[in-house]
Amino acid sequence: MIFESLSDRLQQTFKKLRGHGKLTEDDVNEAMREVRMALLEADVNFKVVKNFVKTVKERAIGQDILQTLTPAQVVIKIVDEELTALMGGTQSRIHMSSQPPTIIMMVGLQGAGKTTSAGKLGLSLKQQGKRPLLVADDIYRPAAVKQLEVIGASLGLPVFKMAPGTDAVAIARGAVDYAQSHLNDVIIIDTAGRLQVDERLMNELKDIKGNVHPHEILLVVDAMTGQEAVNVAQSFHNQLGLDGVVMTKLDGDARGGAALSIKAVTGVPIKFVGMGEKLDPLEPFHPDRMASRILGMGDVLSLVEKAQQTFDEAEAKKMAKKLRKDEFTLDDFLAQMQQVKKLGSLENILGMIPGMGGLKKQLAGQDIDLDGKEMRHIEAIIRAMTPKERANISIINGSRRKRIAMGSGTHVQDVNKLLKQFAEMKKMMKKMKKMQGGKKGLPNFG
Ligand code: GDP
């Protein structure tokens, strides 16, 4: 899993920190020593680590946060913000030319995932309503042309190629002409790669650049090569000038050093990430979401986006307000459960929620089954209650429990279990709200 080992290390460090009521400067220093080790072990560039730790320490100790009620939370918030900044702060997008076609040149070493990413990028653009043209411009490896053709065919994207022996610049120019006459508004040029950076390759790429003036030069690097990816990016950037990086194979990169260093070292932002061999759309890179994931805070924004596509917004706002004001009732609980069912598997959802580990285990123990009998029981029990009871479960005493069980065709134990679950859930929500206190990027529940 991406960043798994780094994520584990950092979370352990912060867990220790949370154990302290108040923090001393020594506690912060100790935690920062561990953060430093964790980052170095993740293969983050040495200088980047040094600056990072220094900045976090200065912010943490400088702002009198040690006096706040939840200093550990504030330290984590600072680390989160600085990790986000390290990776570029905000999402970097590709520039689309106002005069089509937009020309995108994909460059990189052999095996980095250039051809695959060209296809994935084409698919993303197609899904956005563009008409991309893939260009086979690797003149040295016939297999590379074939590979692009196969990818193009499977994604329904046209592929431009010329007779073997044509030089790379002529192909690129030919592609621009072709695109203009065939109304392709984006051209994605898959250039040749080499095993390592060499002068001939660079000259060829410079030639293509000088002739077709791409709007966007994207370097594709393999995250698993760690600091080597950073070095490759630096030399391509020095010689060619890059607009962005596509970092592939993050799905297999437990350490994450390249992803964390590349922007800080080269100044070039990661624009997309590759998360697998499958030809899915290329994923845009969001520094803030990545930081949250690294710190085990889930990816709430992606969850919210997904939810927005599913839920009625006005309804969601109403619920959010209730949650915030702690007015969430059993009626709301039922409505939410029915909504959540539409979102997909429980496991998937929990994966995006902060603190999911504990929550997942807790739910597993209680065996909540959103689709089956249990759901119907819950619904029946809640419907058997009076409005007053639903709004305030504390009035539900023993005799009321018996009546509700009778009315819903269930047992008193079932009623007890539901009430317990509901109380637990409210407690959990309070905890989560506290945990996220003020963190930017997280939903503020309304
Ligand atoms: P190129 O030589 O740079 O054009 O690289 P290819 O596109 O041929 O990719 C090399 C290998 O890496 C292929 O087996 C791809 O399926 C694989 N690959 C590409 N991107 C990813 C990714 O994001 N994750 C994983 N796991 N494999 C990838």
Boltz pocket constraint, residues with backbone or C-beta under 6 A from the ligand:
constraints:
  - pocket:
      binder: B
      contacts: [[A, 108], [A, 109], [A, 110], [A, 111], [A, 112], [A, 113], [A, 114], [A, 115], [A, 116], [A, 117], [A, 193], [A, 220], [A, 247], [A, 248], [A, 249], [A, 250], [A, 251], [A, 252], [A, 273], [A, 274], [A, 275], [A, 276], [A, 277]]
      max_distance: 6.0
